């Protein structure tokens, strides 16, 4: 995105939060504000970024398709240099958030090898009743959690970006709601029809782990006849 667009969004976020965003605590590097653009897929590009990450706790790269352009997107070997760099940043104590696009199958585009070194994988999906005029509204699903967390913290939810006005200034803020009731009802109906965990996961576009959790919860809440569905 152009730097001016990023600045406009930050002003709206600041207004929605009712707080200033300090320059020394949040920095933006836009590709159109650098001489040769940005690339993190090559060693030269990584070195040019390294010096800017001193004292940084979290680096957000948005998005991989525009920032990692070397090699074929589907070639797993092309990801090795990038993975090695991410592990190097981890050793420096820098957390990294990668933003990536999904393919036509709803999964992340290109090689699945990109998930190997990641601690957490989060998928955002359009709700089935989504309409374009609703803007930024999507479901958030945790597909991989290497570190164990409380069950509620990993529960899927819906997020929506809302426009607000604060002291005659246009701003934005997020609202969220729990997705478990409708998801649980849908999963229970599929399991009752005899679908397996794998089939339910594919039908609902969720991970097999999440589908398994939904089946166990449906059994606990007596929404299923014991033994309905559930095989791999």
Legacy VTK file of the C-alpha trace (Angstrom):
# vtk DataFile Version 3.0
C-alpha trace
ASCII
DATASET POLYDATA
POINTS 232 float
0.000 0.000 0.000
1.159 3.565 -0.604
2.576 5.327 2.454
-0.170 7.977 2.402
-2.857 5.257 2.570
-1.117 3.597 5.509
-0.951 6.949 7.321
-4.663 7.545 6.720
-5.510 4.140 8.188
-3.303 4.753 11.198
-5.084 8.049 11.880
-8.449 6.249 11.771
-7.161 3.496 14.103
-5.746 6.102 16.491
-9.100 7.888 16.599
-10.925 4.607 17.225
-8.555 3.709 20.075
-8.761 7.182 21.554
-4.970 7.195 21.890
-1.937 8.424 20.002
0.326 5.943 18.225
3.927 6.855 19.238
6.465 7.069 16.433
9.127 5.402 18.580
6.836 2.463 19.346
5.382 1.788 15.903
7.223 2.239 12.616
6.037 1.729 9.046
8.294 0.946 6.088
6.430 1.338 2.804
7.797 -0.025 -0.488
6.895 3.142 -2.402
9.007 5.193 0.036
12.242 3.292 -0.634
14.599 3.667 -3.590
14.525 0.065 -4.808
11.372 -1.329 -3.173
11.314 -4.063 -0.540
12.247 -7.731 -0.822
12.750 -10.216 1.998
13.142 -13.276 -0.220
16.822 -12.652 -1.012
19.860 -12.370 1.252
20.516 -8.802 0.052
16.956 -7.818 0.864
17.129 -9.463 4.273
20.386 -7.693 5.109
18.827 -4.339 4.218
15.997 -5.049 6.688
18.176 -6.517 9.469
19.668 -3.179 10.529
16.181 -1.698 10.929
15.080 -4.407 13.360
17.377 -3.507 16.253
15.230 -2.999 19.345
12.124 -4.332 17.569
9.914 -6.852 19.395
7.489 -7.626 16.539
8.004 -7.339 12.779
4.951 -7.568 10.498
5.498 -8.384 6.815
2.452 -7.698 4.637
2.297 -9.570 2.363
4.488 -12.478 1.257
3.433 -12.377 -2.393
4.754 -8.822 -2.814
7.724 -9.016 -0.436
9.084 -12.460 -1.324
9.230 -12.496 -5.127
12.275 -14.655 -5.889
11.749 -18.185 -7.204
8.547 -20.081 -7.906
5.841 -19.550 -5.310
5.050 -23.283 -5.294
8.670 -24.518 -5.019
9.400 -25.665 -1.460
13.189 -25.259 -1.890
12.713 -21.559 -2.667
11.390 -21.100 0.863
14.518 -22.445 2.617
16.506 -19.142 2.657
13.451 -17.320 3.978
12.853 -19.939 6.663
16.484 -19.730 7.791
16.153 -15.951 8.118
12.944 -16.249 10.151
14.685 -18.676 12.527
17.568 -16.200 12.823
15.111 -13.454 13.807
13.584 -15.776 16.388
17.015 -16.310 17.945
17.343 -12.511 18.165
14.116 -12.429 20.162
12.086 -10.852 17.346
8.565 -12.174 16.804
7.425 -12.198 13.165
3.912 -11.968 11.746
3.596 -12.991 8.086
0.501 -12.006 6.108
-0.246 -14.289 3.160
-3.021 -14.877 0.639
-5.171 -17.992 0.359
-5.550 -19.991 -2.845
-8.762 -21.079 -4.538
-8.957 -24.066 -2.159
-9.109 -21.794 0.881
-5.672 -22.867 2.101
-2.572 -20.697 1.987
-1.113 -20.240 -1.475
1.984 -22.201 -2.587
4.040 -24.719 -0.589
2.859 -25.947 2.815
6.520 -26.004 3.879
6.010 -22.399 4.953
4.128 -23.644 8.007
6.926 -25.910 9.296
8.753 -23.290 11.389
5.662 -21.324 12.393
4.315 -21.483 15.938
0.822 -20.315 15.018
-1.195 -20.334 11.794
-4.376 -18.246 11.665
-6.823 -18.301 8.745
-9.339 -15.536 8.027
-12.359 -16.513 5.912
-15.463 -14.807 4.587
-18.668 -15.817 6.401
-21.167 -17.680 4.241
-23.646 -14.789 4.501
-21.029 -12.128 3.714
-21.964 -9.220 1.434
-19.377 -6.833 -0.122
-21.026 -3.754 1.384
-20.142 -5.112 4.854
-16.466 -4.303 4.292
-13.900 -5.994 6.538
-15.880 -8.807 8.166
-14.426 -12.285 8.449
-14.090 -15.420 10.522
-10.830 -16.085 12.381
-9.738 -19.721 12.758
-6.617 -21.079 14.500
-5.240 -23.843 12.271
-1.965 -24.498 14.095
-1.007 -23.838 17.711
2.401 -25.140 18.669
2.181 -23.707 22.191
-0.689 -24.939 24.304
-3.288 -22.297 25.226
-6.596 -22.249 27.049
-9.419 -23.694 24.938
-11.400 -20.444 24.864
-8.349 -18.511 23.635
-8.151 -20.754 20.557
-11.881 -20.673 19.796
-12.918 -19.340 16.359
-14.583 -15.938 16.277
-15.939 -13.359 13.852
-14.263 -9.948 13.531
-15.728 -6.827 11.954
-14.189 -3.413 11.330
-16.653 -0.675 12.231
-16.571 3.024 11.379
-17.094 5.409 14.277
-16.892 9.140 14.904
-14.883 10.442 17.844
-14.912 14.184 18.558
-15.908 14.845 14.937
-13.024 12.662 13.726
-13.665 9.553 11.623
-12.173 6.446 13.172
-12.373 2.648 13.070
-12.476 -0.088 15.690
-12.895 -3.862 15.780
-15.849 -5.761 17.169
-16.003 -9.533 17.587
-18.434 -12.307 18.408
-18.140 -15.994 19.260
-18.558 -18.404 16.340
-18.815 -21.591 18.369
-22.620 -21.891 18.646
-23.337 -21.864 14.862
-20.209 -23.906 14.084
-21.071 -26.479 16.710
-24.620 -26.837 15.414
-23.406 -27.289 11.827
-20.715 -29.791 12.818
-23.132 -31.798 14.970
-25.550 -32.133 12.044
-22.753 -33.362 9.759
-21.463 -35.884 12.315
-25.008 -37.099 12.894
-25.215 -37.784 9.149
-22.201 -40.066 9.498
-19.411 -37.831 8.153
-15.894 -38.398 9.463
-13.699 -35.777 11.143
-11.763 -35.365 7.881
-14.970 -34.930 5.863
-16.428 -32.425 8.323
-13.182 -30.437 8.272
-13.258 -30.298 4.460
-16.961 -29.412 4.322
-16.691 -26.632 6.911
-13.258 -25.440 5.731
-11.711 -25.874 9.173
-8.731 -27.888 10.428
-9.120 -31.539 11.449
-8.095 -30.556 14.984
-10.931 -28.045 15.187
-13.392 -30.549 13.715
-12.328 -33.105 16.337
-12.860 -30.579 19.122
-16.332 -29.770 17.795
-17.248 -33.462 17.771
-16.133 -33.918 21.382
-18.091 -30.839 22.458
-21.183 -32.031 20.575
-20.937 -35.367 22.415
-20.498 -33.603 25.769
-23.590 -31.478 25.133
-25.615 -34.536 24.022
-26.086 -33.183 20.506
-24.941 -36.526 19.059
-25.856 -40.127 19.543
-22.634 -41.623 20.865
-20.663 -43.092 17.976
-22.089 -40.875 15.247
-19.369 -40.021 12.751
-15.974 -39.051 14.041
-13.673 -41.519 12.303
-10.700 -40.154 10.424
LINES 1 233
232 0 1 2 3 4 5 6 7 8 9 10 11 12 13 14 15 16 17 18 19 20 21 22 23 24 25 26 27 28 29 30 31 32 33 34 35 36 37 38 39 40 41 42 43 44 45 46 47 48 49 50 51 52 53 54 55 56 57 58 59 60 61 62 63 64 65 66 67 68 69 70 71 72 73 74 75 76 77 78 79 80 81 82 83 84 85 86 87 88 89 90 91 92 93 94 95 96 97 98 99 100 101 102 103 104 105 106 107 108 109 110 111 112 113 114 115 116 117 118 119 120 121 122 123 124 125 126 127 128 129 130 131 132 133 134 135 136 137 138 139 140 141 142 143 144 145 146 147 148 149 150 151 152 153 154 155 156 157 158 159 160 161 162 163 164 165 166 167 168 169 170 171 172 173 174 175 176 177 178 179 180 181 182 183 184 185 186 187 188 189 190 191 192 193 194 195 196 197 198 199 200 201 202 203 204 205 206 207 208 209 210 211 212 213 214 215 216 217 218 219 220 221 222 223 224 225 226 227 228 229 230 231
